[in-house]
Amino acid sequence: VQLQASGGGLVQAGGSLRLSCAASGSIFSINAVAWYRQAPGKQRELVATITSGGSTNYADSVKGRFTISRDNAKNTVYLQMNSLKPEDTAVYYCNGNIRTSPLRSGDYWGQGTQVTVSS
């Protein structure tokens, strides 16, 4: 199983980006998926989560600006980021709990995608 994160880039403050996290391999089902970010010199922080049923949670710092969603048919989770701020600059990682069989699951990380917001 692999998670491929993509969609990062350089954007001006106030702009938008959409990140994607695509799962591939021997997948039975995908449980919860989360987006994390890590800025230089800071600890990795949880940004948003989505359960298999579609329930979502967000860090206070991104509420009202970011939206996490999932397309189960494509095994892909998205993070729509609007009204971006310079403090959103970080490497963004996705993490998914993926079931590879009815009785077996594990946590997987994507490789990270850089988001840079200029002021």
N, C-alpha and C positions, 0 to 999 in steps of 0.2 A: 504494500500500500504506500502511495506517495501523495503528499499534498503539495500543490504548486500554487504559490502566491504570485500575483501579478497585478499590474495596474498603477504602481507607484510612479512618481515623477516629480517634476518641479512645477509649482503653481504659485501664483500670486495670492496674497492674503485676500480672503473673500471668495476665492475660487472653489472649484469642486473637483473631486476625483472619485472614481469607483474602483475599489480593490476587488479582486476575485480570488477565491481559494478553491481550486479544483482538485477533487480526489480521484485517484485512479488506482487500478489494481484489483485485487480480489476482495470486492466489497459486498458484504451481505446487506448492511444498512449503516447509516451514519446517525449517530446519536447527537449529543450537543457539540457545537462548534463555537470557538471563541476567537476573537481577534485581540492580540496583545500589541503593545508597542514599547520600544526602548529607545530613548533619546541618549545622546552621548553623555557619559558620566552619570547616568541615572539607572535605577532599577527598572526591569521590565514591569509594565503595568497592564492590567486588564482593561480593555476598552469596551468590548461588547460581547454578549453571548446570545446564542439562539439554540433552543432545545429542538428535539426531533419533532415536537408538536408545534413549533413556531413561536413559542414564548421567548421574549427578548428582555435583556437587561443591559444597561449602559452605565459607564462611569459618569459621575456627575459632570465632569469636565467636557463631555461630548453630547450630553442629553440635549435633544432638540436640534442638533446639527448633523449627527451621524445616524444612519439607519442600517441595521443588519438584516439580511434576508437570505433565503435559501431557495434553490431550485433542485428539488430532490431528483427530478428526472435527469438532470445534468450532473448530479453529485457535486454541486458548486454552491458555495456561500459567498455572498457579496457584502461589501461594506461601502455604502454610499456616504461620502464625506462632503458636506456642504459648509459654506461659511468658514472655510479653513483659516486658521490662525498660525502665526509663526511658531507658537508653542506646540502645535500639532506635529512639528517636524520630528521624525523618528523613523526607525526601521519597524515596519509592521509585520507581525507574524500571525499566521493562523494555526490554530490547534484544534484537532478534532478527535473525538472519541468514536472510533470506527469498529463496527462489528464485522469480523471476517467470516463468521459462521454463527449459527444460532446460540452457541455457548461460548464464543471467544471474542473478546474485544480488547482494544488497546488504544493508547494515546499516541497521536502522530503530530509532528510539527512540519509546517512548511518552511521554506528556506529564507523567508523575509523579503520584503520589498521596500525600497527607500521612498519616503515621502518627505519632500522639502518644500516648505512654505516660505516664500520671501515676503518681506514687509514693504 
